[in-house]
């Protein structure tokens, strides 16, 4: 209460409720002065009753929202002067009634005053401190100053912050390091969360008897936290394990279904940020990813299908022989797949055939096409043979039902005839009766001769039906050492070199000229980059494959005749001849023009390895024209011209250094 307040002279209205205590002299009253009050402990109801009456006691408690400290003012009247009787004193009942209210009211005022003084003292003493009862991550910091609280938190929490954070997530128990996740504490913001000292007296009293947990304020480096959460997903997420039936050898075993789980990333991250510094094991939320096949469905597949399937062999009856499908072979070809909550058996036909097929292979017969062979220099038809093969699709169709039985486990193989692609009749009707085109080249080296002989063997006897296209690279496939080819000379980057299969260009040139003079339609060829003297200018070809056998430069022709064509090859140590047999349509003439546009060669150093010196030759341009005349009338059917530009063949020197 303000110390300079003066009471008014007239105060009778204020003593109706809180009467002044009359003065009593000297020690006759026990030594108490006139202004002293004998203290009585009033009950809570009495204090409440007296505080509720009268206008002489006024309480002013500032609202907490105003931010001012609560204040309390109590008005007490001065004592009476001289011998003047107390106001309101009288005889009889009036005087007794005033006596009944005077002491309880004084006691209530005194108690209230003591509580007010204690409240203000507590506010003053704890001003600026962390509120009582505040606990941060298990550390009690209530009642400490902010600096003391931060010091205590650092002392008790920092060792914890360097330790792995343990967690459980469904069935996974693991830990992660907070540093790896970019986690750290903001100490001042954490204490700011505790708030200021409460002004509400009831809250302050309650703080003596209870704790209030305040969460930590976490700072996280975004990229590190994102990566850490991704790592948690990898460790925590588990795909559901579908129920299944598998085989170990010939024994069927059940795989029990098991639900999977997935981390609830957003909720887990929020929990980590809020609780990672608590030192307690975190429980990260996950949700279940259910399976589709129940344990009952697994047992049904095991008992009704899998176990009977491997209970014994299955006999497959072929034509003239039987094959046995053993339980281990059945198990290798039988599996189960989840469909609509059930396990559905699946047969791997390829593995079943691998099990029983070899025992029945001799009951089958491969088909053979009719072939043209050249005995005594003339084409002869070797008859075709139809094949007789097991039709496994229909043979194995009842296998699943057979496997469910424990007795009568037998199948009958179904065979089908496979006619030859080129029958004997078709070969005889191809009209292959005479030579329609022929050409010979020679002068190859022994290594090239090996490769030319090998490719000639592969092409000899090839039949090109009407409308079909013959491709040299497609027909031979890869020309590698595994197929019998050897290293020989090639032209690489305009200079002589060596590679496996070298020399095949001479065979290509010979074949090209043979179908050129047979009047076949050219389906694609490419000349050498420079002219080679043993070939006719403007009428030669080269071929090339990658090491894996894929085609780069090919040679191909289309049989545009109504009859078939057979290719005959004749190899000697010094020459290669290619003949095309069929029904002759044209007389063919080649008209080669003069060489023009000469380009002189340059001198270049050859490769460091396998260098072959060359004197070189000039480049030039030449045009060749093919004239086709009808074999019956001699009339010109067509004239086709092709212009070829040859680069100069550079002079190659070997072993020259620095121009010497």
BAFIDREN-396863 format. One line per 4 residues: their letters; for each residue x, y, z of C-alpha. Coordinates in Angstrom, 1 decimal. Layout:
a = X:Y:Z  ...
// end
This chain:
xxxx = 0.0:0.0:0.0  1.4:3.5:-0.8  3.1:4.9:2.2  2.0:8.6:1.7
xxxx = -1.7:8.0:1.7  -3.7:10.1:4.3  -6.9:8.9:5.8  -9.9:11.4:5.9
xxxx = -11.1:12.8:9.2  -14.5:11.4:8.9  -14.3:7.5:8.4  -17.4:6.2:10.1
xxxx = -18.6:4.5:6.9  -15.4:2.4:6.7  -15.7:1.0:10.2  -19.0:-0.7:9.7
xxxx = -17.2:-3.8:8.5  -13.6:-3.3:9.7  -14.1:-1.4:13.1  -11.2:0.4:14.6
xxxx = -9.6:-1.4:17.6  -10.1:0.8:20.7  -7.0:2.0:22.5  -6.2:0.2:25.7
xxxx = -3.5:1.8:27.9  -0.5:0.2:29.2  0.4:-3.1:30.3  -3.1:-3.8:31.7
xxxx = -3.8:-5.4:28.2  -0.8:-7.5:28.1  1.6:-5.0:26.8  0.0:-4.5:23.4
xxxx = -0.1:-1.1:21.9  -3.3:0.5:20.7  -2.6:-0.3:17.1  -1.8:-4.0:17.6
xxxx = -4.1:-6.8:16.6  -4.3:-10.1:18.3  -4.0:-12.7:15.6  -6.6:-15.5:15.2
xxxx = -6.6:-18.2:12.7  -9.9:-18.0:10.9  -11.4:-20.8:8.9  -11.5:-20.6:5.2
xxxx = -15.3:-20.0:5.3  -14.9:-17.2:7.8  -12.3:-15.4:5.7  -14.4:-15.8:2.6
xxxx = -17.5:-14.5:4.5  -15.9:-11.4:5.8  -14.0:-10.6:2.7  -17.3:-10.7:0.8
xxxx = -19.0:-7.9:2.9  -18.5:-4.2:3.4  -16.9:-1.5:1.3  -14.0:-0.8:3.7
xxxx = -11.7:-3.6:2.3  -10.8:-3.1:-1.3  -8.7:-5.6:-3.3  -7.0:-4.6:-6.5
xxxx = -5.3:-7.5:-8.3  -4.0:-6.4:-11.7  -5.1:-8.7:-14.6  -2.3:-11.0:-15.8
xxxx = -2.7:-9.8:-19.3  -1.8:-6.2:-18.3  1.8:-7.2:-17.6  1.9:-5.3:-14.3
xxxx = 2.5:-6.9:-11.0  -0.7:-7.6:-9.1  -1.3:-5.1:-6.3  -3.4:-5.2:-3.2
xxxx = -4.8:-2.4:-1.1  -6.5:-2.8:2.3  -8.0:0.3:4.0  -7.8:0.2:7.8
xxxx = -9.4:3.2:9.9  -7.4:5.1:12.5  -8.1:4.5:16.3  -10.7:6.7:18.1
xxxx = -9.6:9.9:19.8  -9.5:10.4:23.6  -12.4:8.9:25.5  -14.7:9.0:22.6
xxxx = -16.5:5.7:22.4  -16.0:3.7:19.3  -18.4:4.5:16.5  -21.4:2.3:16.6
xxxx = -20.9:1.4:20.3  -24.1:1.2:22.3  -26.1:-0.8:24.7  -27.8:-4.0:24.2
xxxx = -27.9:-6.0:21.0  -26.2:-3.4:18.8  -23.0:-3.4:20.8  -22.9:-7.3:20.8
xxxx = -23.4:-7.6:17.1  -20.5:-5.3:16.2  -18.2:-7.4:18.5  -19.0:-10.6:16.7
xxxx = -17.7:-9.3:13.3  -14.7:-7.3:14.4  -12.1:-10.0:15.1  -12.8:-12.4:12.2
xxxx = -12.6:-9.5:9.8  -9.3:-8.4:11.2  -7.9:-12.0:11.0  -9.0:-12.4:7.4
xxxx = -7.4:-9.1:6.5  -4.2:-10.1:8.2  -4.0:-13.5:6.5  -4.7:-12.0:3.2
xxxx = -2.1:-9.4:3.7  0.5:-12.0:4.6  -0.4:-14.0:1.4  -0.2:-10.8:-0.6
xxxx = 3.3:-10.0:0.8  4.4:-13.6:0.1  3.1:-13.5:-3.5  4.8:-10.2:-4.2
xxxx = 8.0:-11.4:-2.6  7.9:-14.6:-4.7  7.4:-12.5:-7.8  10.3:-10.2:-6.9
xxxx = 12.7:-13.1:-6.0  11.9:-15.2:-9.1  11.7:-12.4:-11.7  13.5:-13.4:-14.8
xxxx = 14.0:-17.0:-13.8  12.8:-20.2:-15.6  9.3:-21.0:-14.1  9.3:-23.6:-11.3
xxxx = 8.6:-27.2:-12.3  10.0:-26.8:-15.9  11.8:-30.0:-17.2  13.7:-30.0:-20.5
xxxx = 14.5:-33.4:-21.9  14.4:-34.9:-18.5  16.6:-32.2:-16.9  15.0:-30.0:-14.2
xxxx = 15.7:-26.4:-14.8  12.8:-24.7:-13.0  13.7:-21.8:-10.7  17.1:-21.3:-12.3
xxxx = 18.2:-18.2:-14.2  18.4:-18.5:-18.0  22.1:-18.6:-17.9  22.2:-21.2:-15.1
xxxx = 19.6:-23.3:-16.9  21.5:-23.2:-20.2  24.7:-24.2:-18.4  22.9:-27.1:-16.7
xxxx = 21.3:-28.2:-19.9  24.6:-28.2:-21.7  26.4:-30.1:-18.9  23.8:-32.8:-18.8
xxxx = 22.5:-33.0:-22.5  25.6:-32.4:-24.6  27.2:-35.8:-23.8  23.9:-37.3:-24.7
xxxx = 23.8:-35.5:-28.0  26.9:-37.2:-29.3  25.5:-40.7:-28.6  23.5:-42.8:-31.2
xxxx = 19.8:-42.3:-31.0  18.1:-45.7:-30.5  14.8:-46.3:-32.1  12.2:-49.0:-32.7
xxxx = 10.1:-49.0:-35.8  7.8:-52.0:-36.0  10.0:-55.0:-36.0  13.2:-53.0:-36.6
xxxx = 15.5:-52.0:-33.7  18.4:-49.8:-34.7  20.0:-46.4:-34.1  21.3:-43.4:-36.0
xxxx = 23.9:-40.7:-35.2  22.4:-37.2:-34.7  25.4:-35.7:-36.4  24.8:-37.7:-39.6
xxxx = 21.2:-36.4:-39.6  22.4:-32.8:-39.1  20.6:-32.4:-35.7  21.6:-29.9:-33.0
xxxx = 19.9:-28.0:-30.2  19.1:-24.3:-30.0  19.6:-23.7:-26.3  18.2:-20.2:-26.0
xxxx = 15.1:-21.0:-28.1  14.5:-24.1:-26.0  14.5:-22.1:-22.8  12.3:-19.4:-24.4
xxxx = 9.7:-22.1:-24.7  9.4:-22.3:-21.0  7.9:-18.9:-21.0  7.9:-16.2:-18.2
xxxx = 7.0:-16.5:-14.6  3.2:-17.0:-14.3  1.2:-14.2:-12.7  -1.7:-16.4:-11.9
xxxx = -1.4:-17.2:-8.1  -3.0:-20.6:-8.5  -0.5:-21.6:-11.3  2.4:-20.5:-9.0
xxxx = 1.1:-22.5:-6.1  0.6:-25.6:-8.4  4.2:-25.3:-9.6  5.4:-26.3:-6.2
xxxx = 3.7:-29.7:-6.6  4.0:-30.6:-10.3  6.5:-30.6:-13.3  6.0:-29.3:-16.8
xxxx = 7.9:-30.9:-19.6  9.1:-28.5:-22.2  10.3:-29.8:-25.6  13.6:-29.0:-27.1
xxxx = 14.0:-26.7:-30.1  15.9:-28.6:-32.7  17.8:-27.2:-35.7  18.5:-29.6:-38.6
xxxx = 20.5:-29.3:-41.8  17.8:-30.0:-44.5  19.8:-32.1:-46.9  21.4:-34.2:-44.1
xxxx = 18.1:-34.8:-42.5  16.5:-35.8:-45.8  19.3:-38.3:-46.5  19.0:-39.7:-43.0
xxxx = 15.3:-40.2:-43.4  15.9:-42.0:-46.7  18.4:-44.2:-44.9  15.9:-45.0:-42.2
xxxx = 13.4:-46.0:-44.9  15.8:-48.4:-46.4  16.4:-50.1:-43.0  12.9:-50.0:-41.8
xxxx = 10.8:-50.6:-44.9  10.1:-54.3:-45.4  8.3:-55.7:-48.4  5.6:-58.2:-47.5
xxxx = 6.6:-61.8:-47.8  3.9:-63.5:-49.7  3.0:-67.0:-48.6  4.4:-69.6:-51.1
xxxx = 5.4:-73.2:-51.6  9.0:-73.9:-52.6  10.9:-77.1:-53.2  14.2:-78.2:-51.7
xxxx = 15.2:-81.0:-54.0  12.0:-83.1:-54.2  10.6:-81.9:-50.8  7.8:-79.3:-50.8
xxxx = 8.0:-76.7:-48.0  5.6:-73.9:-47.0  6.8:-70.3:-46.9  4.6:-68.6:-44.3
xxxx = 3.2:-65.1:-45.2  4.5:-62.1:-43.4  3.2:-58.6:-43.6  5.6:-55.8:-44.5
xxxx = 6.0:-52.4:-43.1  6.7:-48.9:-44.3  7.9:-45.9:-42.3  5.5:-43.0:-41.9
xxxx = 8.2:-40.5:-42.9  6.6:-37.2:-42.0  5.3:-38.4:-38.6  8.7:-40.1:-37.9
xxxx = 10.6:-37.0:-38.7  8.5:-34.8:-36.5  9.0:-37.3:-33.6  12.7:-37.4:-34.1
xxxx = 13.0:-33.6:-34.1  10.9:-33.4:-30.9  12.4:-36.3:-28.9  15.9:-37.2:-30.2
xxxx = 17.7:-35.3:-27.3  15.6:-37.0:-24.6  18.1:-39.9:-24.3  15.2:-42.4:-24.5
xxxx = 14.5:-44.9:-27.2  12.3:-43.4:-29.9  9.2:-45.3:-31.2  8.9:-44.4:-34.9
xxxx = 5.5:-44.9:-36.5  5.1:-47.4:-39.3  2.1:-48.8:-41.2  1.7:-52.4:-42.2
xxxx = 1.7:-53.5:-45.9  -0.4:-56.6:-45.9  0.1:-59.8:-47.8  -2.4:-61.2:-50.3
xxxx = -2.0:-64.9:-49.6  -3.1:-66.2:-46.3  -1.5:-69.0:-44.3  -4.5:-71.2:-45.0
xxxx = -4.1:-70.7:-48.8  -0.4:-71.8:-48.4  -1.4:-75.0:-46.6  -4.0:-75.7:-49.2
xxxx = -1.5:-75.5:-52.1  1.1:-77.5:-50.1  -1.3:-80.4:-49.2  -3.4:-80.5:-52.4
xxxx = -0.8:-79.8:-55.1  2.8:-79.6:-54.1  3.2:-82.7:-52.0  1.3:-85.0:-54.4
xxxx = 3.2:-83.5:-57.3  6.6:-84.9:-56.0  5.2:-88.1:-54.5  6.5:-90.1:-57.4
xxxx = 7.6:-90.1:-61.1  5.5:-89.4:-64.2  5.9:-91.7:-67.2  5.7:-90.1:-70.7
xxxx = 5.0:-92.6:-73.4  6.6:-91.8:-76.7  6.6:-93.6:-80.1  8.7:-96.7:-79.4
xxxx = 10.1:-95.5:-76.1  9.1:-94.0:-72.7  10.6:-91.2:-70.7  10.5:-90.8:-66.9
xxxx = 10.0:-87.4:-65.2  11.5:-87.8:-61.8  10.3:-85.9:-58.7  13.3:-83.7:-58.7
xxxx = 12.7:-82.8:-62.3  9.0:-82.1:-61.5  10.1:-79.8:-58.6  12.4:-77.9:-60.9
xxxx = 9.6:-77.2:-63.3  6.8:-76.5:-60.8  6.2:-73.2:-59.0  3.4:-71.2:-57.5
xxxx = 2.2:-67.6:-58.1  -0.2:-65.5:-56.0  -3.4:-64.7:-57.8  -6.5:-63.3:-56.1
xxxx = -5.4:-64.5:-52.6  -4.6:-68.1:-53.8  -1.4:-69.9:-54.8  -1.8:-71.0:-58.5
xxxx = 0.6:-73.7:-59.8  2.7:-72.8:-62.8  4.6:-75.3:-65.1  7.9:-74.2:-66.6
xxxx = 7.6:-76.2:-69.8  11.2:-75.7:-70.8  12.5:-77.2:-67.6  10.1:-80.1:-67.8
xxxx = 11.3:-80.8:-71.4  14.9:-80.6:-70.2  14.0:-83.4:-67.7  12.3:-85.9:-69.9
xxxx = 13.1:-84.7:-73.5  16.5:-86.3:-73.8  15.0:-89.8:-73.2  12.6:-89.3:-76.1
xxxx = 14.9:-87.4:-78.5  15.6:-90.6:-80.5  11.9:-90.9:-81.2  11.9:-87.6:-83.1
xxxx = 13.3:-86.9:-86.5  14.6:-83.6:-87.9  13.3:-82.4:-91.2  15.6:-81.8:-94.1
xxxx = 15.1:-79.4:-97.0  15.7:-80.5:-100.5  19.2:-79.5:-101.6  20.9:-78.8:-104.9
xxxx = 24.3:-80.6:-105.1  26.7:-80.4:-108.0  27.8:-83.9:-108.9  29.9:-84.1:-112.1
xxxx = 29.4:-80.3:-112.5  25.6:-80.5:-112.9  23.0:-79.6:-110.3  21.2:-82.6:-108.7
xxxx = 18.2:-82.5:-106.2  18.7:-84.3:-102.9  15.2:-85.2:-101.7  13.7:-83.5:-98.7
xxxx = 12.7:-85.3:-95.5  9.7:-84.4:-93.3  10.4:-84.0:-89.6  8.5:-85.9:-86.8
xxxx = 8.6:-83.8:-83.5  6.9:-84.1:-80.2  4.3:-81.3:-79.7  5.1:-80.5:-76.1
xxxx = 2.3:-77.9:-75.7  -0.4:-80.6:-76.1  1.7:-83.3:-74.5  2.1:-81.4:-71.2
xxxx = -1.4:-79.8:-71.1  -2.8:-82.5:-68.6  0.4:-82.5:-66.5  -1.0:-80.4:-63.6
xxxx = -4.0:-82.7:-63.1  -1.7:-85.7:-63.4  0.6:-84.3:-60.6  -2.4:-84.0:-58.2
xxxx = -2.8:-87.8:-58.3  -0.7:-90.3:-56.4  -1.5:-93.1:-58.8  -1.9:-93.4:-62.6
xxxx = 0.8:-90.8:-63.2  1.2:-91.2:-67.0  1.2:-89.0:-70.1  1.3:-89.8:-73.8
xxxx = 3.5:-87.8:-76.1  1.8:-86.1:-79.1  3.8:-86.0:-82.3  3.3:-83.8:-85.4
xxxx = 4.8:-84.0:-88.8  7.0:-81.0:-89.9  7.2:-80.7:-93.7  10.5:-79.5:-95.1
xxxx = 10.6:-75.8:-96.1  11.9:-76.8:-99.5  10.4:-80.1:-100.6  11.7:-82.3:-103.3
xxxx = 8.9:-81.4:-105.6  9.5:-77.7:-105.0  13.2:-78.1:-105.7  12.5:-79.8:-109.0
xxxx = 10.1:-77.1:-110.0  12.7:-74.3:-109.3  13.9:-74.5:-112.9  17.5:-74.9:-111.9
xxxx = 18.8:-76.4:-115.1  21.6:-74.3:-116.6  24.3:-71.8:-115.8  22.9:-68.2:-116.0
xxxx = 26.0:-66.4:-114.6  29.6:-67.2:-113.9  32.8:-65.4:-112.9  36.4:-66.3:-111.8
xxxx = 39.1:-64.4:-110.0  42.6:-65.5:-108.8  45.9:-64.3:-107.5  45.2:-64.4:-103.8
xxxx = 47.7:-65.2:-101.1  47.6:-68.5:-99.1  46.1:-66.9:-96.0  43.4:-65.2:-98.0
xxxx = 42.9:-68.5:-99.8  42.0:-70.2:-96.6  39.3:-67.7:-95.8  38.0:-67.8:-99.4
xxxx = 37.8:-71.5:-99.4  35.9:-71.4:-96.0  33.3:-68.9:-97.2  32.9:-70.8:-100.5
xxxx = 32.0:-74.0:-98.6  29.3:-72.1:-96.7  27.7:-70.6:-99.8  27.9:-73.6:-102.1
xxxx = 24.5:-75.1:-102.8  22.5:-72.1:-101.5  19.1:-71.8:-103.1  17.5:-68.4:-103.7
xxxx = 13.8:-68.8:-104.4  11.9:-66.4:-106.7  11.5:-63.0:-104.9  14.0:-63.9:-102.2
xxxx = 17.2:-61.8:-101.4  20.5:-63.4:-100.7  22.8:-61.6:-98.2  26.4:-62.8:-97.9
xxxx = 26.8:-61.6:-94.3  23.5:-63.0:-93.2  24.1:-66.4:-94.9  27.6:-66.9:-93.4
xxxx = 27.0:-65.3:-90.0  30.1:-64.2:-88.0  33.4:-65.0:-89.9  35.7:-65.5:-86.9
xxxx = 38.4:-67.9:-85.8  35.7:-70.1:-84.2  34.2:-70.6:-87.6  37.6:-71.5:-89.2
xxxx = 38.7:-68.2:-90.5  42.3:-67.0:-90.2  44.1:-63.5:-90.1  44.7:-62.2:-93.7
xxxx = 45.1:-59.0:-95.6  42.5:-56.2:-95.5  42.4:-52.5:-96.5  41.9:-50.3:-93.4
xxxx = 41.8:-46.5:-93.5  43.2:-46.6:-97.1  46.2:-48.7:-96.1  46.9:-52.4:-96.2
xxxx = 46.3:-54.2:-92.9  45.4:-57.6:-91.4  42.4:-59.1:-89.7  40.7:-62.5:-89.1
xxxx = 38.6:-63.2:-92.2  40.6:-61.0:-94.5  40.4:-61.8:-98.2  36.6:-62.3:-98.2
xxxx = 36.3:-59.3:-100.5  37.7:-61.3:-103.4  34.9:-63.8:-102.9  32.4:-60.9:-102.7
xxxx = 33.8:-59.5:-106.0  33.5:-62.9:-107.7  29.9:-63.4:-106.5  29.0:-59.9:-107.5
xxxx = 30.1:-60.4:-111.1  28.4:-63.8:-111.2  25.0:-62.4:-110.4  25.8:-59.3:-112.5
xxxx = 26.1:-61.5:-115.6  23.1:-63.6:-114.4  20.9:-60.5:-114.7  20.0:-60.6:-111.0
xxxx = 18.8:-57.4:-109.3  21.5:-55.8:-107.2  20.3:-55.4:-103.6  23.3:-53.5:-102.3
xxxx = 27.1:-53.5:-102.6  30.1:-51.2:-102.1  33.3:-50.9:-104.0  36.8:-50.7:-102.4
xxxx = 38.0:-47.3:-101.5  40.8:-47.6:-104.1  41.2:-49.7:-107.2  42.7:-53.2:-107.0
xxxx = 44.2:-54.3:-110.3  43.0:-58.0:-110.2  39.4:-56.9:-110.2  37.5:-55.3:-113.2
xxxx = 37.2:-51.6:-112.6  33.8:-50.4:-111.6  32.7:-54.1:-111.1  34.0:-55.2:-107.7
xxxx = 32.8:-55.3:-104.1  34.0:-55.5:-100.5  32.4:-56.7:-97.3  33.1:-56.0:-93.7
xxxx = 31.8:-57.2:-90.2  32.4:-56.0:-86.7  34.3:-58.4:-84.4  31.0:-59.6:-83.0
xxxx = 29.8:-60.6:-86.5  27.4:-57.7:-86.9  27.2:-56.5:-90.5  28.9:-53.2:-91.6
xxxx = 29.3:-53.6:-95.4  27.2:-56.3:-97.1  26.7:-57.8:-100.5  23.2:-58.8:-101.5
xxxx = 21.1:-59.6:-104.6  17.4:-60.3:-105.2  16.2:-63.1:-107.4  13.6:-61.2:-109.5
xxxx = 13.2:-64.2:-111.9  10.2:-66.5:-111.9  12.4:-69.5:-111.3  14.9:-70.3:-108.6
xxxx = 18.6:-69.8:-108.4  21.3:-72.1:-107.0  24.8:-70.9:-106.2  27.8:-73.2:-107.0
xxxx = 31.3:-72.4:-105.8  34.5:-73.9:-107.1  37.7:-73.3:-105.2  41.3:-74.0:-106.2
xxxx = 44.6:-72.9:-104.6  44.9:-70.2:-107.2  41.3:-69.2:-108.1  37.7:-69.0:-107.0
xxxx = 34.7:-69.5:-109.4  31.1:-68.7:-108.6  28.3:-70.1:-110.9  24.6:-69.3:-110.7
xxxx = 22.3:-71.9:-112.0  18.7:-71.3:-113.0  16.7:-70.6:-116.1  18.5:-68.2:-118.4
xxxx = 16.7:-65.0:-119.3  19.3:-62.5:-120.5  22.4:-62.1:-122.5  24.5:-59.6:-120.4
xxxx = 27.1:-57.2:-121.7  29.4:-54.9:-119.6  30.5:-51.6:-121.2  33.3:-49.9:-119.2
xxxx = 34.1:-46.3:-119.9  37.4:-44.5:-119.9  39.2:-43.5:-116.7  38.8:-39.8:-115.8
xxxx = 39.6:-37.3:-113.0  43.0:-38.7:-112.0  44.3:-37.9:-108.5  48.0:-38.5:-107.7
xxxx = 48.9:-40.5:-104.6  50.5:-39.2:-101.4  53.4:-40.7:-99.4  52.3:-41.8:-95.9
xxxx = 54.0:-43.7:-93.1  52.4:-47.1:-92.5  51.3:-48.5:-89.1  53.8:-49.4:-86.4
xxxx = 52.8:-53.1:-86.6  52.2:-55.2:-89.6  53.3:-52.5:-92.0  53.2:-53.4:-95.7
xxxx = 55.0:-51.0:-98.0  53.2:-50.0:-101.2  54.3:-48.1:-104.3  50.8:-46.6:-104.6
xxxx = 48.6:-45.7:-107.6  46.6:-42.8:-108.8  42.9:-42.4:-108.1  40.4:-42.0:-110.9
xxxx = 36.7:-42.1:-111.9  35.1:-44.7:-114.1  31.5:-45.6:-115.3  30.3:-49.2:-116.1
xxxx = 27.1:-49.9:-117.9  25.2:-53.2:-117.8  23.2:-54.0:-120.9  20.5:-56.7:-120.6
xxxx = 19.2:-58.4:-123.8  16.4:-60.9:-124.0  17.9:-64.3:-124.6  15.2:-65.2:-127.1
xxxx = 14.9:-62.0:-129.2  18.1:-60.3:-128.5  16.3:-57.1:-127.8  17.7:-54.7:-125.2
xxxx = 15.6:-55.0:-122.1  17.5:-52.4:-119.9  20.8:-50.5:-119.6  22.1:-49.7:-116.0
xxxx = 25.0:-47.4:-115.4  27.1:-47.0:-112.2  29.9:-44.5:-111.7  32.6:-45.3:-109.3
xxxx = 35.2:-42.9:-107.9  38.5:-44.5:-106.6  40.8:-42.8:-104.2  44.5:-42.8:-104.9
xxxx = 46.3:-45.7:-103.3  48.9:-43.8:-101.2  52.6:-44.8:-101.2  53.2:-46.5:-97.9
xxxx = 56.6:-46.5:-96.3  57.5:-48.5:-93.2  59.8:-47.6:-90.4  60.6:-44.0:-91.4
xxxx = 61.3:-41.6:-88.6  61.3:-37.8:-88.7  61.1:-37.7:-92.5  64.2:-40.0:-93.0
// end
